Amino acid sequence: MFAIWGLLLLAGIFITVRFTGLMDHMLPAGDPPNITFGRDADLPTTSNFFLTCPADRLPETDRAMQSPSFNTSVATLTEVLIDTARDHGMALKNDVPGGEAGRLYFLARTPVFRFPDWVEIELILPETGDNVTFCMLAKSVYGVEDLGQNEKRTRAWLADVVTRMGQNQ
């Protein structure tokens, strides 16, 4: 009987903490990773990230995929990235300390326990034409393993971006 009451009490505490927004304060996101993208990028030593870059910038890792490219303007791609991010539980963060021009920073939180993940995007401008692409790192703030959640979110998000843009290379 005490076990049942104990479980009900714990469930009540969890529901209160989770749905009042306290969990977001208990698990602060900190600052984004601010990675330098490229073939020789200094990748995390943990398995809690997923990376996407164009083929000529993609480092050797099994936690990566090639970025799509779009025949559009940077402004249009940026708008679509921001609009579709909301559908995947991500919020644009413009107030990132040390943020760089040409980069977008999103904060994602897991649905149940609200663990924070940073998603950092560096837009890559074409040398000629309108063939815009990007590098992106999705990385969990806490833990050493993300059980594939960053990859799953990234692939679903990029599939939505490609669909919304109606074109990819």
Number of C-alpha atoms within 10 A of each C-alpha: 5 7 8 9 10 11 11 12 12 12 12 12 11 14 11 13 16 16 11 10 11 12 17 17 10 11 15 13 18 12 14 23 16 17 15 12 21 15 13 11 13 11 17 13 8 12 16 22 26 27 26 25 25 18 13 9 17 20 21 11 10 8 15 17 20 15 20 21 20 20 16 16 14 20 9 13 22 15 11 16 21 18 16 16 22 14 12 15 14 22 18 18 14 11 8 14 9 9 16 11 8 13 17 20 27 21 21 25 20 14 10 9 13 18 19 21 25 26 27 23 24 21 18 17 15 14 8 7 10 14 18 20 23 23 23 25 26 26 27 28 21 14 10 13 13 18 11 13 18 24 22 11 18 21 15 13 18 17 13 18 21 18 11 14 16 9 13 15 10
